[in-house]
Amino acid sequence: MKLYNPTSATPATSSVTFAGLIEKIEILRSTLRWSSRLERPEIEKLLKQATTLRDEVMGLSHKERFVAAASASGEAEAPVVEPVEMSARERRQALMERSFIFEGTFGDNPKLLEALEIAEKASPTDLPVLIDGESGTGKELMAKVIHANGIRTDKPFISVNCGAIPDSLLESELFGHKKGAFTGAANDRRGKFESAHTGTIFLDEIGELPLTGQVKLLRVLEAHEIQRVGSDEVIAVDTRIVAATNKDLRRMSQEGTFREDLFYRLSVIHVTLPALRERRDEIPLLVSYFGDEAAGLLKRRPVKLTPRLRDFLLHYEYPGNIRELRNLMYRLSCLAGDTADFIHLPQDIRPKPAGLQAVAAAGGKASVADLSTATSLSEAKRAASDEAERAFLERGLQEVGGTVAELARRFDMNRSHVQMLLKKHGIHSKDFRNNNRHPEGK
């Protein structure tokens, strides 16, 4: 983030940020898309211009972005002031000093700070927000952050998992139903949108919403009103919508599985949360935080970690992201006494001695090379562990003919975890599929 420091002779002006500029462009694009005063060709032309402008801004260097933004503000007579670069720690401190409400902990990762800064700017508005990111990155927490920092903070926050509602009950769940509307409707019932009136509704896994449900949601966004199932009465609702997904909705809209008009309605403000592997500098902080949290819940002292377990936690890939790390710390706190070690980890991620045997069978050439360049004991252990893991996977693929599903079953591992490990080591299962089919001698 860049802040402009006006000179003493210049009256203070509002800060210009990259996130703010992108937000304005997205609002412009959304406004144009739904304008009723322009013809469609004019709207498409302006949308194309706005998209080009956004792409140009994204392509600017970090310094040029804000110089260009200041020049475009219309204050031509004001002297150009060099932007002041803020460090990640200063950005984090600035958030906290602005009374930014965050239930939990976060560090100095630039990608996460950018997401939080966008959320901070979006919070006081009623604009729809779309949060995307891998499963377990904290999308619901971010939705609560937006609600807590907004003008509706004292109003209801209603969470809905769109992927957990059967299609037949979706409309009733979201909009409610009238008594006798269908078998089992013994009483009038309010839906989630009515319950969230004047507050915020969080639509998690919005990508799982069927097309019929998408049409009805679009109507709520456009008209701000609903109808209960079995009723002709129109009910006005004033609800701020925050949606979340771990899917690529833009691609889904191009494929026809998600309505393009709904995508643009929901993504006026777009927040992307980075995966935990992209913010490894925060893992020690989160380990400590969740360890203390688990200790408080279990009413015991925070669990201690052996050096090798701590090293494992710092370098593990976390396919389940923050949720997986939190669950691991709760598991360790529950199963271990004073000190936790590998034995307290889930079986499918626990380092396996079989891997070390595979290294020995392979001659240990690569691991010896890695060990010769190691500068610390932990680095030497990690190098040996990585090579053992790679050899173990390659041997397993060789035995099952390159079938990942069979490999996962054979070693009682989660298939997605196996695929993550293969990707980590650059191993391609297809390379092992025909290895056992060649005649001898060829």
N, C-alpha and C positions, 0 to 999 in steps of 0.2 A: 504494500500500500504506500502511496505517496501523499504527503500533505504539503500544502503550499503555505509558506511562512511569509505573510505580507510585511513590508517594511513599515517602520514606525510612522511614515508619512502617508501610508495607504490604509484606508479603512479596512477592517477585517472582513473577509469574504468567506463563504462556505467552502469547505474542502472539496476538492474534485478527486474522485477515486475511480479506478478502472471498473470496479464492480458497479458503482453507481451509473457510469456511462453505459455499460452493457445493459443494466436494468432499464434505462431510459429507451434504449434501442428496442429491447424486447417489448416494452409497453407500447411503443410506437407501432411495432409490427402487429401486435395483438389488436390495437385500436383500428388500424387500417383494415385488418382482415374482417372485422365485424362492422365496418362503417356502412351505414344505410344511405348515405348521401352521394356515394360515388358509384360509378359503373364498374362492373367486374374487371374489364381490361385496365382501368385506371388503378384499381386496387392492386392487381397483380404487378403492374409496373412499379408502383410505389413500394410494394413488398420486396420486389427484387432489388430496388435501390437500397432499402433498409438492410437487407441481408448482405449486400455488397459492402455497405458501410461497416457492418458488424465484423465481417471477415477482414476488412482492412485494419480495423482497430485491433483485432486479435493478432494480426501479423506485425504490428508495430513493436519496436523494442520497448523494454520496460520504461525507459526514460521518455521516449517519443510519445507513448500513449497519453501521458499526462500533460505534456507540452501541447499536444494537439487538442486535448480536451479543454485546456485553459484558453487556447486561441479561439475555440469554437463557442466559448461562453458569451461572446458578444461584447466584452469589455476591452475593446481595442485600445482605448486610451490608457488603460492600466499598464504599468511597467511589467515586463516579463520577469518572473521570479523563478530562480532555479529550484526545482523540487528537492525536498529533503527526504532521503531514503531512511526508512525505519526498519530496524532489525526485527526478526520474528519475535524476539523477546519483548521489544518495545511495543509491537502490535498487540501482543497478548496482554501486556500491562495496560495499554490504552483501552482495550475492551473492558477489563475489570474496573478501571477507573470511571468508565461511563456507566457504572452500575448495571453491567450486562449480567443477566440472570442465566446461570448454567448449572443444572443439577448434576454434578459429577465432577470430572476433572478433565483438563486438556492441556497439552503442552505447546511447543513452539513450532509445530509442523506448518509450513507455509500453505499447503493445500487445505488443511483443516481450517486454518485461520481465515483464508479467503472465503470458505463456505460459511463460517461464523459471521464474518463481516457482511456478507450478502444477507444472511438471516437477520442480522441486526437491523439492516436498512428496511427489509421487507416487513418486519414485525409490526410497526405502527400503522401499516396500511391494511386494507381489506383485499389486496390482490391475491389471487390463487397462487399457490406455491407447489411446485413439483420437486420432490427430493428423490434422487436416484443414487444408486450405489449397490455394491454387493450385499448379499444377505449377511446380517450381523454387524453392519457398520454403524448402526445407531440412528437409523432414519426416524424411528418413533421418538427417540430422545430429541432429535433436531426439531421435530414437529412441536414437541412440548416447549422447547426453547423459544420458538417463534410465537407460540401462544402466550408464554409467560412474559415475554418482553413487549407484547402488544397492548392495545387498548381494551381487549376482551379478557384480560388475565383473570378477572374475578368472575367470569362467566364459564359455562360448561365446556369441557374438553371431552369430546366423544370419539372413541377409537373404533374403527370398523375394519375387520380383516376381510377384504373382498374375496379372497381365495377360499375362505372357510364357509361361505354361505352357499347352500345349494341353489341352483338356478330357479327352482320352483318357489323358493322362499325369499329370493333377493328383493323383489319389489316390496313385499310386506315388511321385510327387515329394515329397509331404508326409509320407506314412506309410511309404514303403518297400515292397518286395515280396519275395516268396519265390522261390527258384529254380524256374523252370518255370511261374510263375504266368501268363505270357503269352509270345507269340513274342518272342524277343530277351532274355528274362529268364534269362541264363546263370548268374547267381549271386545269392545273397541280397544285398539292398541296404537299407541304412538310409535312412530318409527324413529330411526336414528337422527334424521334431519330435524324433526320436531324437538327431539331431546337436546339437540345442539343449538337450538334457536338462540340468537344473540351471542353465541359462543363460537367454538371452532370444531369442525368435524375432520377427523384424520382418516383418510381412505387408504389403508395400507394394501399393498399388492394390487394396485389399481390395474395392472396389466392382466390380471386374472378375470376382470369383469367381462362377462359375455357381451356381445354386440347389442342385444336387446336392453341390457342394463345400461350400456353406454349411451344409448339414445335417450333414456329417461334421465340420466344424470346430466346430459347436455341441456335438457329442458330446464332443469333446476338452475343450472348456471346462467341460462339466458333469461328466464322469467322470474327467478327467485320465488318459486311457488311449487307446491306439491299437491298430489291428490292421494288420499288413502285408497287402498285396494277396496273395491266395492262401494266407493262413495263418489259423488259428483261434486262435492264441495272442494273448492280451491282454497288452500291454506298457504298464506304468505310465510316465508321463512327468511330470516336474516342470519346467514351462517357463513363463516369464513372457511374456505375449503383448502386443506393441505393434503396432497396426495403423495404416495411414495411407491417406488417400484425398483426391482432389481433387474428389470428387463429394458431392452432398447425400444422405447415406445415409438421413436421416429422410424426405426426400421419396421416395426410392426404396422405402423400406419401406411408405410409404402407397400407392405405385403397384403394389406386389407384386413388384418386381424384386430386393428385398433383404429377407431375413427380419427382421421386427421384433424377434423374440426374440434373434437374433444381434446386432443393432444395440445393444440395451440391455446385452447381455453384454459387448460390446467397449468401450462408451463409459462405463464406470464413472467413469473420469477422461477428460475431454474437453479437448484442447488445440488451439487454433486459431492458426495462424501467419499474420501479416499479409503482404499482398503488398508488394513492394519499393516500389511507388508510394505506399504508405501510410506508409513510413518513409524518405522521401527524405533526411532528415537523416543517415542512415547511409551514403549513397552515397559521399561522399568517403572515408570510413573504409574501405569495402569496395574501392574503386578502388585505394587505396594497398596494402591487404592482399593482394589478388589480384595486383597488379603485382609486389610483392616475391616472392610465392609462385611466379609464373611465371618471374621472373628466376632464382630458385634452381633451378628445374627445368631451365631452358634454359642455366644456367651463364653468365649474362651480367648486365650492369647493368640495373636497373629502367628501363623505357622512359619517356621523357619525353613529355608530351602537349602539343600546341599549345593555346593558350587557347581557340580555337573548338571543338576536339575535347573538351576538358575541360568546356566549357559544354554541349556536346551530351550528354555522358555524364551530367551532373547533371540534365538535363531530359528525357531520353528516357524513354518509358513502361515499357520492359522487360516486355513480355508474357510473357517466359520467366523473369522474376524474377531471383533471385540467381544461378541457374545460367547465365542468359544473360549477366549482367554478368561472371561468372567466365570464361566462354568468350570474351567480347569481349576481356578483358584478356590472356588467353593468346594470342589471335589477334594482337592489337596487338604484344605482346612478341615474337612469332615473326616477323611480316612486316615490322615497321618496323626501322630501324637504331637510331639514338639517339633519334629523335623520331618519334612517330606523328601522323598527321593523318587527314582524312576518307577519303583514298584507301585507307587500310588497313582501313576498316570493310567489313562485308559489303555487297554491292551492293544488297540489298533494303531496307536501312535507311539507306543513305548519302543525305544531302541531295542532291537532284537539281536541276541548273541549270534544267531544264524548268519547274520550279515558279516560278522567278523570271520566266520568259517569260510564264507564265500571269498573273502579277500585273500585268505591264506591259500585257497584252492587256485586262485587266479595268479598266484605268485607274488602278490603285493607290490608289483612294480610301481604303479601310479601312486599308491599311498606312501611308499618310501620316498618318492620324489617330492611329494607334498610335505612330508615330515621334515625333509632336509632343509626346506625353506621356512619352516615355522619359526616364529620369533617368541612364542610363549607356549606354556603347557596347554592352555585352553585352545589355542589355535591348532596345536598338534592333535589334540583330541578331536577337534571339529573336522580336521582334514581326514583323519582315520575313519571317523564316523561317516562322513560323506562318501568316501570311497567304498566303505563297507556297504552302505545303503545302495549305491549304484550297482555294485557287483551282485548284491542280493536280488535286485530287481531284474537285472539282465539274465541271471541264472533262472529265475522264476519264469520269465517270458520265454526263454529257450525251452523250458520243460512243458509249457502249456501252448506252445506254438503261436505265441504273440496275442493270445486272447486275454484282454485286460479283465473282463468279467470273471473268467476262470481263475486268474491270478488272485483277484480279490477274494474269491470264495475259498481258494486253497489256503490262504494265509489269514483268513478271518479278518479282512480289512475292508473298510468302506471303499467302494469303487471310485468315488470322487477323490478320495484321499490318494489312492493309487495313481490316478491320472495326474494329480497335482505333483506327486513325487517324480513321475516320469517326465513331466514338463520341466521340473526343477533341474534334472540331470541331462536334459536334452535327449532323452531316449524315445525312439519312435517304435511303437509296438509292431507296426507293419513290417519293420526290418526283420522280425523274428517269425513271421507267419509261414514262410516257405523253407525255413532252415532245415526242417526235418523231413522235407518231401523230396529232396534230391537223391537220386540213386547213389549208391556207394561208388567211390572212385571218381565222381565228378565234382 
